Amino acid sequence: MSVNVGMVVEQMWQPVPGGSGRYIIEVASRLAPLGVRAVGINARHSASEPSPADVGLTIPVLSCALPRRALYAAWDRLGTPSVDRLLTTASSGPDVIHATTWAIPPTSRPLAVTVHDVAFLRDPDHFTAHGSAYFHRALEITRKRADAIIVPSQATADDCIEAGLDASRITVIPHGLSHTPVTDAQVEEFRVRHGLARPYVLWVGTREPRKNLATLLAAYEQLRGTDLDLVLVGPAGWGSDPTDAPLPPERVHVLGRLDDADLAAAYAGARVFTFPSLWEGFGLPVLEAMAHGTPVVTSADTCMAEITGTDAGLLVPATDASALAQALEAAAGSEHDRLAAAGIERARDYTWEASAAAHAAVYASLAGAR
């Protein structure tokens, strides 16, 4: 069955498209062989702004008449303009519209909405009053209008159900893995450049409260008798930053944001990767570490536990520093080789091809129900 899908791709012109942007690019680029003709929908952009190809898109893109801010406000508050006319050609129009983020266009066609997470409900202090109101309205639009709701993990599905979304409309489609291989020479150059002479525990993320860095630092304090350094990768976020406290500079390395090549080298060079986050929508760093053969220690009862399964990572209560310290020691020692092999094997299950195929099945189901 051939399906025409209009995908909202405006996220790609955000200053930091983030994981949502990666998701859009990877899924959209794999739909054509599955019988899905995808056309992107974006806001009006000036000639000086990046083209669709510049932001990584490989599907045709049609632009609305309004710039982003006005377009999002009109969709959110006024329920106009519909994207049906924009996408209608002489031969056919869209069978399905896919809102790939909370930017949800008006349409008379079947509507799929991807909910990456409900962070605005879990961490309301992280959002401005304007942003929080926008996301709450988007949640209500999704509840009323979405024919299908796509989420990246069962944990996010559970959050959506608790927020009032209909479980029967929710489909869990995990993200795939965008793997950057590195050589031993690249890893060694990275280590030398950053003064990483000893084995190290790696953490990756934005330094904000839900990432639970305070517990990691408390756990590392209990490991100070070992030869493991601690490497923290990623930018500062909102709220208090645990790295503002005095830390031993010769043992704790705060590297900030890295490019893709250096991030891959950081994963591959680590003795252990840890991600004791309180919650995530998907937990991509866990999957990336596993693909590099780096043993993982992460939080039980979260979506990260869905990624590792029962054997490809050590799971501990998120806020138990002693349990985290013990698991880190085990992952660096007696459990290292087993976890490394199991992680590589399990990471193979997460492909963007499988994700795109699952999206195509949702589209076909919606189109067939018209």
LUMVOKOL-770864 format. One record per residue (C-alpha): x, y, z; residue number from 1; residue in three letters. Coordinates in pm, whole numbers. Example, Ala and Ser with C-alpha at 12.3 -4.5 7.8 and 13.67 -1.06 7.14 Angstrom:
REM LUMVOKOL-770864
{c1: 1230	c2: -450	c3: 780	k: 1	r: ALA}
{c1: 1367	c2: -106	c3: 714	k: 2	r: SER}
REM end
This chain:
REM LUMVOKOL-770864
{c1: 0	c2: 0	c3: 0	k: 1	r: MET}
{c1: 136	c2: 341	c3: -101	k: 2	r: SER}
{c1: 80	c2: 620	c3: 153	k: 3	r: VAL}
{c1: 130	c2: 996	c3: 122	k: 4	r: ASN}
{c1: 241	c2: 1153	c3: 449	k: 5	r: VAL}
{c1: 292	c2: 1515	c3: 541	k: 6	r: GLY}
{c1: 557	c2: 1542	c3: 814	k: 7	r: MET}
{c1: 614	c2: 1855	c3: 1021	k: 8	r: VAL}
{c1: 990	c2: 1915	c3: 997	k: 9	r: VAL}
{c1: 1023	c2: 2271	c3: 1132	k: 10	r: GLU}
{c1: 1223	c2: 2133	c3: 1426	k: 11	r: GLN}
{c1: 1521	c2: 2114	c3: 1191	k: 12	r: MET}
{c1: 1544	c2: 2496	c3: 1186	k: 13	r: TRP}
{c1: 1554	c2: 2528	c3: 1563	k: 14	r: GLN}
{c1: 1891	c2: 2653	c3: 1700	k: 15	r: PRO}
{c1: 1950	c2: 2307	c3: 1850	k: 16	r: VAL}
{c1: 1732	c2: 2044	c3: 1677	k: 17	r: PRO}
{c1: 1850	c2: 1785	c3: 1932	k: 18	r: GLY}
{c1: 1728	c2: 1429	c3: 1950	k: 19	r: GLY}
{c1: 1395	c2: 1524	c3: 1792	k: 20	r: SER}
{c1: 1579	c2: 1652	c3: 1489	k: 21	r: GLY}
{c1: 1784	c2: 1334	c3: 1461	k: 22	r: ARG}
{c1: 1461	c2: 1133	c3: 1479	k: 23	r: TYR}
{c1: 1301	c2: 1333	c3: 1196	k: 24	r: ILE}
{c1: 1602	c2: 1299	c3: 966	k: 25	r: ILE}
{c1: 1656	c2: 928	c3: 1027	k: 26	r: GLU}
{c1: 1293	c2: 821	c3: 991	k: 27	r: VAL}
{c1: 1210	c2: 1047	c3: 696	k: 28	r: ALA}
{c1: 1512	c2: 932	c3: 497	k: 29	r: SER}
{c1: 1408	c2: 566	c3: 519	k: 30	r: ARG}
{c1: 1038	c2: 584	c3: 427	k: 31	r: LEU}
{c1: 1048	c2: 578	c3: 44	k: 32	r: ALA}
{c1: 1152	c2: 210	c3: 9	k: 33	r: PRO}
{c1: 862	c2: 124	c3: 241	k: 34	r: LEU}
{c1: 602	c2: 271	c3: 6	k: 35	r: GLY}
{c1: 567	c2: 600	c3: 194	k: 36	r: VAL}
{c1: 593	c2: 926	c3: 2	k: 37	r: ARG}
{c1: 688	c2: 1179	c3: 268	k: 38	r: ALA}
{c1: 667	c2: 1555	c3: 217	k: 39	r: VAL}
{c1: 799	c2: 1790	c3: 483	k: 40	r: GLY}
{c1: 608	c2: 2087	c3: 623	k: 41	r: ILE}
{c1: 796	c2: 2386	c3: 758	k: 42	r: ASN}
{c1: 742	c2: 2753	c3: 833	k: 43	r: ALA}
{c1: 835	c2: 3037	c3: 603	k: 44	r: ARG}
{c1: 1210	c2: 3100	c3: 592	k: 45	r: HIS}
{c1: 1415	c2: 3369	c3: 423	k: 46	r: SER}
{c1: 1656	c2: 3294	c3: 142	k: 47	r: ALA}
{c1: 1947	c2: 3353	c3: 380	k: 48	r: SER}
{c1: 1842	c2: 3069	c3: 610	k: 49	r: GLU}
{c1: 1955	c2: 2707	c3: 559	k: 50	r: PRO}
{c1: 1786	c2: 2499	c3: 291	k: 51	r: SER}
{c1: 1619	c2: 2165	c3: 372	k: 52	r: PRO}
{c1: 1930	c2: 1988	c3: 242	k: 53	r: ALA}
{c1: 2150	c2: 2207	c3: 461	k: 54	r: ASP}
{c1: 1968	c2: 2087	c3: 774	k: 55	r: VAL}
{c1: 1992	c2: 1723	c3: 670	k: 56	r: GLY}
{c1: 1655	c2: 1657	c3: 509	k: 57	r: LEU}
{c1: 1633	c2: 1429	c3: 204	k: 58	r: THR}
{c1: 1258	c2: 1462	c3: 142	k: 59	r: ILE}
{c1: 1085	c2: 1747	c3: -45	k: 60	r: PRO}
{c1: 967	c2: 2027	c3: 184	k: 61	r: VAL}
{c1: 677	c2: 2268	c3: 138	k: 62	r: LEU}
{c1: 668	c2: 2596	c3: 330	k: 63	r: SER}
{c1: 370	c2: 2756	c3: 500	k: 64	r: CYS}
{c1: 305	c2: 3128	c3: 453	k: 65	r: ALA}
{c1: 383	c2: 3220	c3: 815	k: 66	r: LEU}
{c1: 717	c2: 3230	c3: 998	k: 67	r: PRO}
{c1: 764	c2: 2981	c3: 1282	k: 68	r: ARG}
{c1: 649	c2: 3185	c3: 1578	k: 69	r: ARG}
{c1: 331	c2: 3306	c3: 1405	k: 70	r: ALA}
{c1: 264	c2: 2963	c3: 1254	k: 71	r: LEU}
{c1: 295	c2: 2778	c3: 1584	k: 72	r: TYR}
{c1: 71	c2: 3034	c3: 1757	k: 73	r: ALA}
{c1: -191	c2: 3008	c3: 1482	k: 74	r: ALA}
{c1: -190	c2: 2627	c3: 1490	k: 75	r: TRP}
{c1: -199	c2: 2621	c3: 1868	k: 76	r: ASP}
{c1: -451	c2: 2897	c3: 1945	k: 77	r: ARG}
{c1: -660	c2: 2944	c3: 1630	k: 78	r: LEU}
{c1: -661	c2: 2601	c3: 1470	k: 79	r: GLY}
{c1: -556	c2: 2749	c3: 1136	k: 80	r: THR}
{c1: -414	c2: 2735	c3: 871	k: 81	r: PRO}
{c1: -488	c2: 2376	c3: 773	k: 82	r: SER}
{c1: -199	c2: 2205	c3: 594	k: 83	r: VAL}
{c1: -430	c2: 2004	c3: 368	k: 84	r: ASP}
{c1: -436	c2: 2263	c3: 90	k: 85	r: ARG}
{c1: -59	c2: 2316	c3: 112	k: 86	r: LEU}
{c1: 1	c2: 1945	c3: 50	k: 87	r: LEU}
{c1: -266	c2: 1888	c3: -213	k: 88	r: THR}
{c1: -134	c2: 1850	c3: -568	k: 89	r: THR}
{c1: -311	c2: 1790	c3: -895	k: 90	r: ALA}
{c1: -288	c2: 1414	c3: -842	k: 91	r: SER}
{c1: -327	c2: 1355	c3: -472	k: 92	r: SER}
{c1: -317	c2: 1499	c3: -126	k: 93	r: GLY}
{c1: -187	c2: 1363	c3: 202	k: 94	r: PRO}
{c1: -332	c2: 1040	c3: 341	k: 95	r: ASP}
{c1: -184	c2: 1110	c3: 685	k: 96	r: VAL}
{c1: -33	c2: 1407	c3: 870	k: 97	r: ILE}
{c1: 248	c2: 1341	c3: 1117	k: 98	r: HIS}
{c1: 329	c2: 1599	c3: 1385	k: 99	r: ALA}
{c1: 680	c2: 1491	c3: 1477	k: 100	r: THR}
{c1: 692	c2: 1721	c3: 1784	k: 101	r: THR}
{c1: 439	c2: 1928	c3: 1981	k: 102	r: TRP}
{c1: 390	c2: 2156	c3: 1676	k: 103	r: ALA}
{c1: 56	c2: 2007	c3: 1565	k: 104	r: ILE}
{c1: -102	c2: 2138	c3: 1242	k: 105	r: PRO}
{c1: -475	c2: 2157	c3: 1177	k: 106	r: PRO}
{c1: -590	c2: 1894	c3: 927	k: 107	r: THR}
{c1: -896	c2: 1699	c3: 823	k: 108	r: SER}
{c1: -679	c2: 1394	c3: 752	k: 109	r: ARG}
{c1: -579	c2: 1121	c3: 1001	k: 110	r: PRO}
{c1: -326	c2: 1264	c3: 1243	k: 111	r: LEU}
{c1: -28	c2: 1098	c3: 1410	k: 112	r: ALA}
{c1: 156	c2: 1284	c3: 1688	k: 113	r: VAL}
{c1: 495	c2: 1186	c3: 1829	k: 114	r: THR}
{c1: 527	c2: 1253	c3: 2202	k: 115	r: VAL}
{c1: 896	c2: 1236	c3: 2290	k: 116	r: HIS}
{c1: 831	c2: 1300	c3: 2658	k: 117	r: ASP}
{c1: 609	c2: 1499	c3: 2893	k: 118	r: VAL}
{c1: 892	c2: 1691	c3: 3056	k: 119	r: ALA}
{c1: 671	c2: 1993	c3: 3116	k: 120	r: PHE}
{c1: 464	c2: 1783	c3: 3356	k: 121	r: LEU}
{c1: 760	c2: 1620	c3: 3529	k: 122	r: ARG}
{c1: 988	c2: 1927	c3: 3546	k: 123	r: ASP}
{c1: 757	c2: 2231	c3: 3530	k: 124	r: PRO}
{c1: 1025	c2: 2461	c3: 3678	k: 125	r: ASP}
{c1: 1233	c2: 2401	c3: 3366	k: 126	r: HIS}
{c1: 981	c2: 2586	c3: 3149	k: 127	r: PHE}
{c1: 863	c2: 2943	c3: 3117	k: 128	r: THR}
{c1: 497	c2: 3016	c3: 3178	k: 129	r: ALA}
{c1: 454	c2: 3069	c3: 2802	k: 130	r: HIS}
{c1: 626	c2: 2741	c3: 2716	k: 131	r: GLY}
{c1: 434	c2: 2545	c3: 2976	k: 132	r: SER}
{c1: 101	c2: 2682	c3: 2851	k: 133	r: ALA}
{c1: 195	c2: 2593	c3: 2492	k: 134	r: TYR}
{c1: 281	c2: 2234	c3: 2583	k: 135	r: PHE}
{c1: -32	c2: 2189	c3: 2792	k: 136	r: HIS}
{c1: -244	c2: 2307	c3: 2497	k: 137	r: ARG}
{c1: -54	c2: 2071	c3: 2267	k: 138	r: ALA}
{c1: -123	c2: 1784	c3: 2504	k: 139	r: LEU}
{c1: -493	c2: 1869	c3: 2495	k: 140	r: GLU}
{c1: -488	c2: 1892	c3: 2114	k: 141	r: ILE}
{c1: -323	c2: 1550	c3: 2106	k: 142	r: THR}
{c1: -584	c2: 1407	c3: 2340	k: 143	r: ARG}
{c1: -870	c2: 1540	c3: 2127	k: 144	r: LYS}
{c1: -740	c2: 1508	c3: 1773	k: 145	r: ARG}
{c1: -461	c2: 1252	c3: 1741	k: 146	r: ALA}
{c1: -565	c2: 927	c3: 1577	k: 147	r: ASP}
{c1: -229	c2: 771	c3: 1664	k: 148	r: ALA}
{c1: 28	c2: 865	c3: 1927	k: 149	r: ILE}
{c1: 386	c2: 749	c3: 1876	k: 150	r: ILE}
{c1: 623	c2: 731	c3: 2175	k: 151	r: VAL}
{c1: 987	c2: 609	c3: 2197	k: 152	r: PRO}
{c1: 955	c2: 398	c3: 2513	k: 153	r: SER}
{c1: 706	c2: 222	c3: 2737	k: 154	r: GLN}
{c1: 802	c2: 462	c3: 3015	k: 155	r: ALA}
{c1: 686	c2: 753	c3: 2799	k: 156	r: THR}
{c1: 371	c2: 559	c3: 2708	k: 157	r: ALA}
{c1: 296	c2: 519	c3: 3078	k: 158	r: ASP}
{c1: 351	c2: 892	c3: 3133	k: 159	r: ASP}
{c1: 113	c2: 969	c3: 2845	k: 160	r: CYS}
{c1: -157	c2: 744	c3: 2986	k: 161	r: ILE}
{c1: -119	c2: 906	c3: 3328	k: 162	r: GLU}
{c1: -155	c2: 1245	c3: 3153	k: 163	r: ALA}
{c1: -491	c2: 1139	c3: 3009	k: 164	r: GLY}
{c1: -403	c2: 1009	c3: 2662	k: 165	r: LEU}
{c1: -587	c2: 704	c3: 2533	k: 166	r: ASP}
{c1: -374	c2: 391	c3: 2568	k: 167	r: ALA}
{c1: -540	c2: 230	c3: 2265	k: 168	r: SER}
{c1: -400	c2: 501	c3: 2038	k: 169	r: ARG}
{c1: -41	c2: 475	c3: 2166	k: 170	r: ILE}
{c1: 228	c2: 283	c3: 1977	k: 171	r: THR}
{c1: 577	c2: 239	c3: 2123	k: 172	r: VAL}
{c1: 843	c2: 275	c3: 1853	k: 173	r: ILE}
{c1: 1197	c2: 290	c3: 1994	k: 174	r: PRO}
{c1: 1453	c2: 514	c3: 1830	k: 175	r: HIS}
{c1: 1736	c2: 365	c3: 1629	k: 176	r: GLY}
{c1: 2109	c2: 392	c3: 1675	k: 177	r: LEU}
{c1: 2318	c2: 651	c3: 1490	k: 178	r: SER}
{c1: 2660	c2: 494	c3: 1546	k: 179	r: HIS}
{c1: 2988	c2: 673	c3: 1483	k: 180	r: THR}
{c1: 3274	c2: 418	c3: 1470	k: 181	r: PRO}
{c1: 3618	c2: 526	c3: 1587	k: 182	r: VAL}
{c1: 3967	c2: 379	c3: 1564	k: 183	r: THR}
{c1: 4203	c2: 301	c3: 1849	k: 184	r: ASP}
{c1: 4422	c2: 586	c3: 1728	k: 185	r: ALA}
{c1: 4131	c2: 833	c3: 1752	k: 186	r: GLN}
{c1: 4055	c2: 715	c3: 2105	k: 187	r: VAL}
{c1: 4418	c2: 752	c3: 2210	k: 188	r: GLU}
{c1: 4443	c2: 1101	c3: 2058	k: 189	r: GLU}
{c1: 4125	c2: 1203	c3: 2244	k: 190	r: PHE}
{c1: 4260	c2: 1072	c3: 2573	k: 191	r: ARG}
{c1: 4595	c2: 1247	c3: 2533	k: 192	r: VAL}
{c1: 4430	c2: 1575	c3: 2434	k: 193	r: ARG}
{c1: 4213	c2: 1575	c3: 2747	k: 194	r: HIS}
{c1: 4471	c2: 1437	c3: 2990	k: 195	r: GLY}
{c1: 4289	c2: 1108	c3: 3050	k: 196	r: LEU}
{c1: 4579	c2: 884	c3: 3150	k: 197	r: ALA}
{c1: 4375	c2: 655	c3: 3377	k: 198	r: ARG}
{c1: 4068	c2: 438	c3: 3312	k: 199	r: PRO}
{c1: 3754	c2: 647	c3: 3346	k: 200	r: TYR}
{c1: 3382	c2: 637	c3: 3418	k: 201	r: VAL}
{c1: 3192	c2: 840	c3: 3157	k: 202	r: LEU}
{c1: 2869	c2: 1035	c3: 3196	k: 203	r: TRP}
{c1: 2701	c2: 1224	c3: 2908	k: 204	r: VAL}
{c1: 2414	c2: 1471	c3: 2928	k: 205	r: GLY}
{c1: 2301	c2: 1822	c3: 3011	k: 206	r: THR}
{c1: 2377	c2: 1916	c3: 3371	k: 207	r: ARG}
{c1: 2027	c2: 1961	c3: 3512	k: 208	r: GLU}
{c1: 1845	c2: 1815	c3: 3814	k: 209	r: PRO}
{c1: 1678	c2: 1515	c3: 3649	k: 210	r: ARG}
{c1: 2018	c2: 1388	c3: 3532	k: 211	r: LYS}
{c1: 2098	c2: 1314	c3: 3898	k: 212	r: ASN}
{c1: 2463	c2: 1417	c3: 3887	k: 213	r: LEU}
{c1: 2469	c2: 1477	c3: 4263	k: 214	r: ALA}
{c1: 2414	c2: 1105	c3: 4323	k: 215	r: THR}
{c1: 2688	c2: 1016	c3: 4074	k: 216	r: LEU}
{c1: 2935	c2: 1250	c3: 4244	k: 217	r: LEU}
{c1: 2846	c2: 1099	c3: 4584	k: 218	r: ALA}
{c1: 2898	c2: 751	c3: 4441	k: 219	r: ALA}
{c1: 3231	c2: 852	c3: 4289	k: 220	r: TYR}
{c1: 3343	c2: 982	c3: 4626	k: 221	r: GLU}
{c1: 3302	c2: 627	c3: 4753	k: 222	r: GLN}
{c1: 3525	c2: 502	c3: 4469	k: 223	r: LEU}
{c1: 3811	c2: 740	c3: 4536	k: 224	r: ARG}
{c1: 4035	c2: 449	c3: 4639	k: 225	r: GLY}
{c1: 4020	c2: 307	c3: 4286	k: 226	r: THR}
{c1: 4216	c2: 417	c3: 3980	k: 227	r: ASP}
{c1: 3903	c2: 530	c3: 3794	k: 228	r: LEU}
{c1: 3869	c2: 892	c3: 3687	k: 229	r: ASP}
{c1: 3529	c2: 1052	c3: 3621	k: 230	r: LEU}
{c1: 3459	c2: 1226	c3: 3288	k: 231	r: VAL}
{c1: 3150	c2: 1446	c3: 3252	k: 232	r: LEU}
{c1: 3049	c2: 1540	c3: 2897	k: 233	r: VAL}
{c1: 2779	c2: 1789	c3: 2805	k: 234	r: GLY}
{c1: 2669	c2: 2149	c3: 2859	k: 235	r: PRO}
{c1: 2538	c2: 2321	c3: 3170	k: 236	r: ALA}
{c1: 2160	c2: 2326	c3: 3193	k: 237	r: GLY}
{c1: 1908	c2: 2476	c3: 3434	k: 238	r: TRP}
{c1: 1907	c2: 2458	c3: 3812	k: 239	r: GLY}
{c1: 2200	c2: 2403	c3: 4046	k: 240	r: SER}
{c1: 2511	c2: 2254	c3: 3888	k: 241	r: ASP}
{c1: 2688	c2: 1996	c3: 4110	k: 242	r: PRO}
{c1: 3013	c2: 2064	c3: 3925	k: 243	r: THR}
{c1: 3019	c2: 2411	c3: 4081	k: 244	r: ASP}
{c1: 3136	c2: 2243	c3: 4403	k: 245	r: ALA}
{c1: 3510	c2: 2187	c3: 4450	k: 246	r: PRO}
{c1: 3613	c2: 1874	c3: 4260	k: 247	r: LEU}
{c1: 3959	c2: 1718	c3: 4232	k: 248	r: PRO}
{c1: 4066	c2: 1847	c3: 3888	k: 249	r: PRO}
{c1: 4317	c2: 1568	c3: 3840	k: 250	r: GLU}
{c1: 4041	c2: 1304	c3: 3878	k: 251	r: ARG}
{c1: 3714	c2: 1467	c3: 3767	k: 252	r: VAL}
{c1: 3719	c2: 1604	c3: 3412	k: 253	r: HIS}
{c1: 3435	c2: 1836	c3: 3304	k: 254	r: VAL}
{c1: 3466	c2: 1851	c3: 2926	k: 255	r: LEU}
{c1: 3149	c2: 2029	c3: 2820	k: 256	r: GLY}
{c1: 2989	c2: 1969	c3: 2482	k: 257	r: ARG}
{c1: 3180	c2: 1751	c3: 2231	k: 258	r: LEU}
{c1: 3136	c2: 1705	c3: 1858	k: 259	r: ASP}
{c1: 3021	c2: 1367	c3: 1726	k: 260	r: ASP}
{c1: 3370	c2: 1232	c3: 1662	k: 261	r: ALA}
{c1: 3502	c2: 1324	c3: 2007	k: 262	r: ASP}
{c1: 3186	c2: 1196	c3: 2174	k: 263	r: LEU}
{c1: 3229	c2: 861	c3: 2001	k: 264	r: ALA}
{c1: 3592	c2: 850	c3: 2116	k: 265	r: ALA}
{c1: 3481	c2: 931	c3: 2472	k: 266	r: ALA}
{c1: 3236	c2: 639	c3: 2467	k: 267	r: TYR}
{c1: 3484	c2: 397	c3: 2314	k: 268	r: ALA}
{c1: 3762	c2: 493	c3: 2553	k: 269	r: GLY}
{c1: 3559	c2: 465	c3: 2874	k: 270	r: ALA}
{c1: 3592	c2: 172	c3: 3112	k: 271	r: ARG}
{c1: 3231	c2: 220	c3: 3222	k: 272	r: VAL}
{c1: 2943	c2: 443	c3: 3116	k: 273	r: PHE}
{c1: 2690	c2: 554	c3: 3375	k: 274	r: THR}
{c1: 2358	c2: 730	c3: 3332	k: 275	r: PHE}
{c1: 2174	c2: 752	c3: 3667	k: 276	r: PRO}
{c1: 1903	c2: 981	c3: 3533	k: 277	r: SER}
{c1: 1575	c2: 1000	c3: 3724	k: 278	r: LEU}
{c1: 1381	c2: 971	c3: 3396	k: 279	r: TRP}
{c1: 1418	c2: 1012	c3: 3020	k: 280	r: GLU}
{c1: 1196	c2: 990	c3: 2715	k: 281	r: GLY}
{c1: 1430	c2: 734	c3: 2559	k: 282	r: PHE}
{c1: 1785	c2: 746	c3: 2702	k: 283	r: GLY}
{c1: 1991	c2: 751	c3: 2382	k: 284	r: LEU}
{c1: 2334	c2: 781	c3: 2555	k: 285	r: PRO}
{c1: 2282	c2: 435	c3: 2708	k: 286	r: VAL}
{c1: 2233	c2: 286	c3: 2361	k: 287	r: LEU}
{c1: 2531	c2: 475	c3: 2219	k: 288	r: GLU}
{c1: 2760	c2: 349	c3: 2495	k: 289	r: ALA}
{c1: 2643	c2: -10	c3: 2449	k: 290	r: MET}
{c1: 2716	c2: 7	c3: 2076	k: 291	r: ALA}
{c1: 3078	c2: 100	c3: 2155	k: 292	r: HIS}
{c1: 3116	c2: -201	c3: 2384	k: 293	r: GLY}
{c1: 3126	c2: 8	c3: 2701	k: 294	r: THR}
{c1: 2955	c2: -150	c3: 3005	k: 295	r: PRO}
{c1: 2654	c2: 47	c3: 3128	k: 296	r: VAL}
{c1: 2527	c2: 125	c3: 3477	k: 297	r: VAL}
{c1: 2193	c2: 304	c3: 3476	k: 298	r: THR}
{c1: 1867	c2: 354	c3: 3664	k: 299	r: SER}
{c1: 1618	c2: 78	c3: 3732	k: 300	r: ALA}
{c1: 1249	c2: 130	c3: 3658	k: 301	r: ASP}
{c1: 1315	c2: 379	c3: 3375	k: 302	r: THR}
{c1: 1320	c2: 367	c3: 2997	k: 303	r: CYS}
{c1: 1696	c2: 305	c3: 3021	k: 304	r: MET}
{c1: 1617	c2: -35	c3: 3173	k: 305	r: ALA}
{c1: 1406	c2: -105	c3: 2863	k: 306	r: GLU}
{c1: 1716	c2: -45	c3: 2649	k: 307	r: ILE}
{c1: 1958	c2: -260	c3: 2848	k: 308	r: THR}
{c1: 1710	c2: -537	c3: 2920	k: 309	r: GLY}
{c1: 1798	c2: -774	c3: 3201	k: 310	r: THR}
{c1: 2151	c2: -863	c3: 3093	k: 311	r: ASP}
{c1: 2314	c2: -575	c3: 2900	k: 312	r: ALA}
{c1: 2355	c2: -332	c3: 3191	k: 313	r: GLY}
{c1: 2360	c2: -307	c3: 3568	k: 314	r: LEU}
{c1: 2045	c2: -142	c3: 3707	k: 315	r: LEU}
{c1: 2035	c2: 39	c3: 4041	k: 316	r: VAL}
{c1: 1789	c2: 267	c3: 4224	k: 317	r: PRO}
{c1: 1855	c2: 612	c3: 4080	k: 318	r: ALA}
{c1: 1922	c2: 794	c3: 4408	k: 319	r: THR}
{c1: 2116	c2: 520	c3: 4592	k: 320	r: ASP}
{c1: 2478	c2: 637	c3: 4579	k: 321	r: ALA}
{c1: 2613	c2: 326	c3: 4755	k: 322	r: SER}
{c1: 2439	c2: 92	c3: 4511	k: 323	r: ALA}
{c1: 2566	c2: 301	c3: 4221	k: 324	r: LEU}
{c1: 2924	c2: 288	c3: 4353	k: 325	r: ALA}
{c1: 2908	c2: -90	c3: 4391	k: 326	r: GLN}
{c1: 2766	c2: -132	c3: 4040	k: 327	r: ALA}
{c1: 3034	c2: 93	c3: 3889	k: 328	r: LEU}
{c1: 3303	c2: -112	c3: 4059	k: 329	r: GLU}
{c1: 3151	c2: -436	c3: 3930	k: 330	r: ALA}
{c1: 3111	c2: -300	c3: 3577	k: 331	r: ALA}
{c1: 3473	c2: -187	c3: 3572	k: 332	r: ALA}
{c1: 3590	c2: -519	c3: 3716	k: 333	r: GLY}
{c1: 3434	c2: -865	c3: 3725	k: 334	r: SER}
{c1: 3132	c2: -782	c3: 3506	k: 335	r: GLU}
{c1: 3317	c2: -577	c3: 3247	k: 336	r: HIS}
{c1: 3366	c2: -822	c3: 2963	k: 337	r: ASP}
{c1: 3023	c2: -981	c3: 2997	k: 338	r: ARG}
{c1: 2847	c2: -644	c3: 2992	k: 339	r: LEU}
{c1: 3056	c2: -519	c3: 2700	k: 340	r: ALA}
{c1: 2964	c2: -818	c3: 2483	k: 341	r: ALA}
{c1: 2597	c2: -816	c3: 2587	k: 342	r: ALA}
{c1: 2568	c2: -442	c3: 2518	k: 343	r: GLY}
{c1: 2705	c2: -472	c3: 2165	k: 344	r: ILE}
{c1: 2465	c2: -755	c3: 2090	k: 345	r: GLU}
{c1: 2159	c2: -580	c3: 2230	k: 346	r: ARG}
{c1: 2240	c2: -248	c3: 2058	k: 347	r: ALA}
{c1: 2198	c2: -429	c3: 1725	k: 348	r: ARG}
{c1: 1824	c2: -453	c3: 1797	k: 349	r: ASP}
{c1: 1784	c2: -74	c3: 1773	k: 350	r: TYR}
{c1: 1792	c2: 35	c3: 1409	k: 351	r: THR}
{c1: 1640	c2: 331	c3: 1230	k: 352	r: TRP}
{c1: 1527	c2: 87	c3: 960	k: 353	r: GLU}
{c1: 1307	c2: -92	c3: 1215	k: 354	r: ALA}
{c1: 1183	c2: 241	c3: 1349	k: 355	r: SER}
{c1: 1092	c2: 364	c3: 1000	k: 356	r: ALA}
{c1: 913	c2: 37	c3: 920	k: 357	r: ALA}
{c1: 705	c2: 69	c3: 1237	k: 358	r: ALA}
{c1: 615	c2: 428	c3: 1142	k: 359	r: HIS}
{c1: 515	c2: 311	c3: 794	k: 360	r: ALA}
{c1: 284	c2: 53	c3: 953	k: 361	r: ALA}
{c1: 116	c2: 324	c3: 1162	k: 362	r: VAL}
{c1: 68	c2: 543	c3: 854	k: 363	r: TYR}
{c1: -77	c2: 254	c3: 654	k: 364	r: ALA}
{c1: -318	c2: 171	c3: 935	k: 365	r: SER}
{c1: -438	c2: 532	c3: 954	k: 366	r: LEU}
{c1: -470	c2: 563	c3: 578	k: 367	r: ALA}
{c1: -663	c2: 237	c3: 556	k: 368	r: GLY}
{c1: -906	c2: 355	c3: 823	k: 369	r: ALA}
{c1: -1011	c2: 665	c3: 623	k: 370	r: ARG}
REM end
